[in-house]
Amino acid sequence: MLEARHVAFSYAASRPLLRDVTLALEPGTFTAILGPNGCGKSTLMSLFTAARAPQAGEVLLDGSPVGEVPRALRAQLMAFVSQHSHGNRLTVFDAVLMGRRPRMEGAPNAEDLAAVEAALASLKMDSLALRHLDELSGGEYQTVMLARAFVQDTPYLLLDEPTNNLDLAHQHRVLDLVRTRVDERGVGAAAVLHDVNLALRHCDRFAFLRDGVVDACGGVSIVTADEIRRVFHIGVDIIEHGGVKVMIPTGEDEPEEAGLDGEGKRDGA
């Protein structure tokens, strides 16, 4: 299990961004991390990946403090797709092949090459294998980074706004593939998302951040009009269509004070 326990973090000379966050990412689940801009979603992801250290509390990777797990071992256990990426003169194939490095002993073998080919094919990127990264659109580049994470073949998969720069069809395609990986391989996945409807369609657990804590965490039953109103300060209707919950904004903005009740709802996640 990958879990944050009562973690706190603030940037220099600023109010606490995260002040008491407890959240577990369990194998075989796909967790959507949701909340308004600036609430600390990406910062929480950086704590999970050990890019930053919590100022209080702890983040544990299979029972060990994540920052104490050797980098090479972390790379075998956890893959991360950042929202901020930059192209270079690597080919698409070589960039995805880099995801196999934690499992390579020397030069890449036939299994490594086959994994890259399969990942590119699954994301419909195989025709771009010999293109250079700096020739790609933002959406194409983001998809290549997802392919690199897939070939890393880790039990945990973390994605920070993975649908950024993707058109509607590719947003669903990417999250469908993550969902399949969770279901077929028991991967524990988490994604920072802004689109609640995308989360409702593809994820089975939901964590809402508000005021430095996890306001609510659990299955689809916690995604209610009241919860959306409390976290995002906007009125919505929640309906069911084709067996999936759908959120429809009503256009009635709520004042930011509305519905606040101290610490809000939390479970231990």
C-alpha positions as a Python dict, from the first residue, in 0.01 Angstrom:
ca = {
    (1, 'M'): (0, 0, 0),
    (2, 'L'): (108, 356, -72),
    (3, 'E'): (-27, 585, 197),
    (4, 'A'): (1, 932, 340),
    (5, 'R'): (-57, 959, 713),
    (6, 'H'): (-147, 1298, 858),
    (7, 'V'): (90, 1479, 623),
    (8, 'A'): (136, 1854, 624),
    (9, 'F'): (318, 2078, 379),
    (10, 'S'): (352, 2449, 315),
    (11, 'Y'): (568, 2656, 85),
    (12, 'A'): (794, 2918, 240),
    (13, 'A'): (612, 3211, 399),
    (14, 'S'): (269, 3081, 295),
    (15, 'R'): (-25, 2939, 482),
    (16, 'P'): (-29, 2560, 520),
    (17, 'L'): (-135, 2404, 191),
    (18, 'L'): (-181, 2054, 330),
    (19, 'R'): (-227, 2035, 705),
    (20, 'D'): (-361, 1691, 793),
    (21, 'V'): (-400, 1462, 492),
    (22, 'T'): (-448, 1089, 529),
    (23, 'L'): (-500, 892, 209),
    (24, 'A'): (-422, 534, 107),
    (25, 'L'): (-380, 414, -253),
    (26, 'E'): (-466, 47, -250),
    (27, 'P'): (-382, -222, -509),
    (28, 'G'): (-664, -288, -753),
    (29, 'T'): (-823, 56, -713),
    (30, 'F'): (-824, 371, -924),
    (31, 'T'): (-849, 683, -707),
    (32, 'A'): (-943, 1026, -840),
    (33, 'I'): (-790, 1313, -641),
    (34, 'L'): (-1030, 1604, -680),
    (35, 'G'): (-1055, 1959, -554),
    (36, 'P'): (-1040, 2324, -655),
    (37, 'N'): (-734, 2490, -807),
    (38, 'G'): (-461, 2553, -553),
    (39, 'C'): (-589, 2306, -293),
    (40, 'G'): (-269, 2097, -299),
    (41, 'K'): (-356, 1807, -529),
    (42, 'S'): (-28, 1817, -725),
    (43, 'T'): (168, 1886, -406),
    (44, 'L'): (18, 1574, -251),
    (45, 'M'): (125, 1378, -558),
    (46, 'S'): (481, 1510, -516),
    (47, 'L'): (480, 1381, -156),
    (48, 'F'): (369, 1036, -274),
    (49, 'T'): (657, 1026, -523),
    (50, 'A'): (916, 1160, -274),
    (51, 'A'): (982, 1463, -494),
    (52, 'R'): (902, 1660, -178),
    (53, 'A'): (914, 1558, 187),
    (54, 'P'): (622, 1622, 423),
    (55, 'Q'): (685, 1870, 703),
    (56, 'A'): (473, 1660, 934),
    (57, 'G'): (332, 1310, 910),
    (58, 'E'): (471, 1042, 682),
    (59, 'V'): (430, 878, 343),
    (60, 'L'): (480, 502, 341),
    (61, 'L'): (549, 273, 46),
    (62, 'D'): (468, -84, 146),
    (63, 'G'): (538, 8, 507),
    (64, 'S'): (865, 199, 457),
    (65, 'P'): (907, 579, 447),
    (66, 'V'): (900, 653, 75),
    (67, 'G'): (1200, 887, 92),
    (68, 'E'): (1412, 609, 241),
    (69, 'V'): (1331, 358, -34),
    (70, 'P'): (1632, 350, -273),
    (71, 'R'): (1559, 537, -594),
    (72, 'A'): (1617, 229, -811),
    (73, 'L'): (1370, 26, -607),
    (74, 'R'): (1115, 310, -610),
    (75, 'A'): (1135, 309, -989),
    (76, 'Q'): (1041, -59, -988),
    (77, 'L'): (745, 3, -758),
    (78, 'M'): (605, 338, -871),
    (79, 'A'): (559, 510, -1208),
    (80, 'F'): (470, 878, -1231),
    (81, 'V'): (333, 1089, -1515),
    (82, 'S'): (381, 1460, -1453),
    (83, 'Q'): (159, 1738, -1586),
    (84, 'H'): (469, 1940, -1681),
    (85, 'S'): (673, 1784, -1960),
    (86, 'H'): (927, 1908, -2211),
    (87, 'G'): (1018, 1761, -2546),
    (88, 'N'): (1371, 1683, -2665),
    (89, 'R'): (1538, 1509, -2957),
    (90, 'L'): (1474, 1155, -2837),
    (91, 'T'): (1252, 948, -3061),
    (92, 'V'): (917, 837, -2925),
    (93, 'F'): (1039, 476, -2918),
    (94, 'D'): (1353, 561, -2722),
    (95, 'A'): (1162, 781, -2479),
    (96, 'V'): (921, 499, -2398),
    (97, 'L'): (1209, 251, -2376),
    (98, 'M'): (1354, 464, -2094),
    (99, 'G'): (1066, 341, -1883),
    (100, 'R'): (1223, -7, -1892),
    (101, 'R'): (1553, 109, -1744),
    (102, 'P'): (1470, 6, -1385),
    (103, 'R'): (1427, -352, -1511),
    (104, 'M'): (1718, -367, -1754),
    (105, 'E'): (2047, -537, -1691),
    (106, 'G'): (2264, -385, -1958),
    (107, 'A'): (2128, -343, -2310),
    (108, 'P'): (1755, -378, -2377),
    (109, 'N'): (1646, -730, -2464),
    (110, 'A'): (1363, -864, -2677),
    (111, 'E'): (1118, -844, -2385),
    (112, 'D'): (1196, -474, -2335),
    (113, 'L'): (1147, -395, -2704),
    (114, 'A'): (824, -594, -2717),
    (115, 'A'): (690, -405, -2413),
    (116, 'V'): (755, -72, -2584),
    (117, 'E'): (588, -186, -2905),
    (118, 'A'): (283, -312, -2714),
    (119, 'A'): (248, 8, -2512),
    (120, 'L'): (269, 229, -2821),
    (121, 'A'): (16, 12, -3003),
    (122, 'S'): (-229, 20, -2710),
    (123, 'L'): (-219, 401, -2715),
    (124, 'K'): (-234, 415, -3097),
    (125, 'M'): (107, 582, -3106),
    (126, 'D'): (300, 314, -3295),
    (127, 'S'): (294, 517, -3618),
    (128, 'L'): (488, 792, -3435),
    (129, 'A'): (761, 563, -3301),
    (130, 'L'): (1041, 729, -3499),
    (131, 'R'): (922, 1087, -3454),
    (132, 'H'): (1116, 1311, -3217),
    (133, 'L'): (951, 1430, -2898),
    (134, 'D'): (995, 1796, -2985),
    (135, 'E'): (790, 1740, -3301),
    (136, 'L'): (482, 1623, -3112),
    (137, 'S'): (173, 1811, -3005),
    (138, 'G'): (110, 1853, -2633),
    (139, 'G'): (-144, 1574, -2635),
    (140, 'E'): (83, 1338, -2825),
    (141, 'Y'): (367, 1408, -2585),
    (142, 'Q'): (146, 1342, -2283),
    (143, 'T'): (39, 1011, -2433),
    (144, 'V'): (403, 909, -2486),
    (145, 'M'): (474, 979, -2119),
    (146, 'L'): (185, 751, -2026),
    (147, 'A'): (328, 478, -2249),
    (148, 'R'): (663, 515, -2070),
    (149, 'A'): (488, 471, -1736),
    (150, 'F'): (307, 161, -1864),
    (151, 'V'): (627, -13, -1973),
    (152, 'Q'): (779, 60, -1632),
    (153, 'D'): (538, -213, -1517),
    (154, 'T'): (503, -102, -1155),
    (155, 'P'): (241, -192, -893),
    (156, 'Y'): (163, 178, -839),
    (157, 'L'): (79, 429, -1110),
    (158, 'L'): (49, 801, -1027),
    (159, 'L'): (-78, 1056, -1276),
    (160, 'D'): (-87, 1432, -1230),
    (161, 'E'): (-355, 1572, -1461),
    (162, 'P'): (-300, 1301, -1726),
    (163, 'T'): (-576, 1431, -1954),
    (164, 'N'): (-421, 1777, -1994),
    (165, 'N'): (-385, 1871, -2361),
    (166, 'L'): (-588, 1570, -2476),
    (167, 'D'): (-900, 1590, -2688),
    (168, 'L'): (-1222, 1431, -2564),
    (169, 'A'): (-1168, 1094, -2732),
    (170, 'H'): (-810, 1064, -2604),
    (171, 'Q'): (-910, 1164, -2251),
    (172, 'H'): (-1141, 864, -2235),
    (173, 'R'): (-895, 639, -2417),
    (174, 'V'): (-616, 713, -2169),
    (175, 'L'): (-832, 662, -1861),
    (176, 'D'): (-986, 347, -2012),
    (177, 'L'): (-634, 205, -2043),
    (178, 'V'): (-549, 294, -1685),
    (179, 'R'): (-877, 136, -1571),
    (180, 'T'): (-793, -183, -1764),
    (181, 'R'): (-447, -195, -1607),
    (182, 'V'): (-601, -165, -1262),
    (183, 'D'): (-857, -438, -1330),
    (184, 'E'): (-627, -684, -1509),
    (185, 'R'): (-303, -636, -1315),
    (186, 'G'): (-422, -516, -975),
    (187, 'V'): (-230, -190, -1008),
    (188, 'G'): (-299, 79, -749),
    (189, 'A'): (-357, 394, -956),
    (190, 'A'): (-430, 753, -863),
    (191, 'A'): (-490, 1053, -1086),
    (192, 'V'): (-528, 1422, -1017),
    (193, 'L'): (-829, 1521, -1225),
    (194, 'H'): (-1035, 1835, -1277),
    (195, 'D'): (-1325, 1674, -1462),
    (196, 'V'): (-1555, 1508, -1210),
    (197, 'N'): (-1750, 1333, -1487),
    (198, 'L'): (-1431, 1173, -1622),
    (199, 'A'): (-1355, 1054, -1271),
    (200, 'L'): (-1705, 913, -1225),
    (201, 'R'): (-1678, 716, -1548),
    (202, 'H'): (-1335, 561, -1487),
    (203, 'C'): (-1249, 564, -1116),
    (204, 'D'): (-1384, 360, -826),
    (205, 'R'): (-1250, 570, -537),
    (206, 'F'): (-1267, 945, -488),
    (207, 'A'): (-1075, 1178, -258),
    (208, 'F'): (-1189, 1540, -228),
    (209, 'L'): (-936, 1790, -92),
    (210, 'R'): (-1059, 2104, 82),
    (211, 'D'): (-899, 2341, 331),
    (212, 'G'): (-584, 2130, 371),
    (213, 'V'): (-753, 1800, 453),
    (214, 'V'): (-931, 1513, 280),
    (215, 'D'): (-1290, 1635, 305),
    (216, 'A'): (-1433, 1301, 194),
    (217, 'C'): (-1293, 977, 59),
    (218, 'G'): (-1457, 657, -53),
    (219, 'G'): (-1654, 495, -329),
    (220, 'V'): (-1894, 652, -575),
    (221, 'S'): (-2158, 699, -305),
    (222, 'I'): (-1963, 996, -161),
    (223, 'V'): (-1990, 1191, -489),
    (224, 'T'): (-2303, 1386, -406),
    (225, 'A'): (-2442, 1728, -492),
    (226, 'D'): (-2375, 1838, -133),
    (227, 'E'): (-2010, 1729, -154),
    (228, 'I'): (-1955, 1905, -486),
    (229, 'R'): (-2118, 2218, -348),
    (230, 'R'): (-1904, 2212, -35),
    (231, 'V'): (-1576, 2159, -222),
    (232, 'F'): (-1627, 2357, -544),
    (233, 'H'): (-1891, 2611, -431),
    (234, 'I'): (-2122, 2545, -722),
    (235, 'G'): (-2467, 2395, -739),
    (236, 'V'): (-2501, 2069, -934),
    (237, 'D'): (-2745, 1790, -1000),
    (238, 'I'): (-2621, 1431, -988),
    (239, 'I'): (-2811, 1195, -1217),
    (240, 'E'): (-2752, 842, -1341),
    (241, 'H'): (-2718, 767, -1710),
    (242, 'G'): (-2635, 424, -1850),
    (243, 'G'): (-2545, 301, -1502),
    (244, 'V'): (-2291, 581, -1445),
    (245, 'K'): (-2333, 890, -1228),
    (246, 'V'): (-2315, 1218, -1416),
    (247, 'M'): (-2270, 1566, -1267),
    (248, 'I'): (-2462, 1853, -1427),
    (249, 'P'): (-2387, 2209, -1306),
    (250, 'T'): (-2707, 2406, -1238),
    (251, 'G'): (-2540, 2743, -1286),
    (252, 'E'): (-2610, 2842, -927),
    (253, 'D'): (-2280, 2946, -771),
    (254, 'E'): (-2256, 2902, -398),
    (255, 'P'): (-2076, 3150, -170),
    (256, 'E'): (-1743, 3018, -49),
    (257, 'E'): (-1870, 3017, 309),
    (258, 'A'): (-2161, 2792, 221),
    (259, 'G'): (-2156, 2447, 369),
    (260, 'L'): (-1825, 2488, 554),
    (261, 'D'): (-1823, 2293, 875),
    (262, 'G'): (-1477, 2310, 1023),
    (263, 'E'): (-1275, 2007, 929),
    (264, 'G'): (-1543, 1870, 698),
    (265, 'K'): (-1598, 1498, 648),
    (266, 'R'): (-1302, 1266, 655),
    (267, 'D'): (-1236, 901, 675),
    (268, 'G'): (-901, 736, 717),
    (269, 'A'): (-898, 651, 346),
}
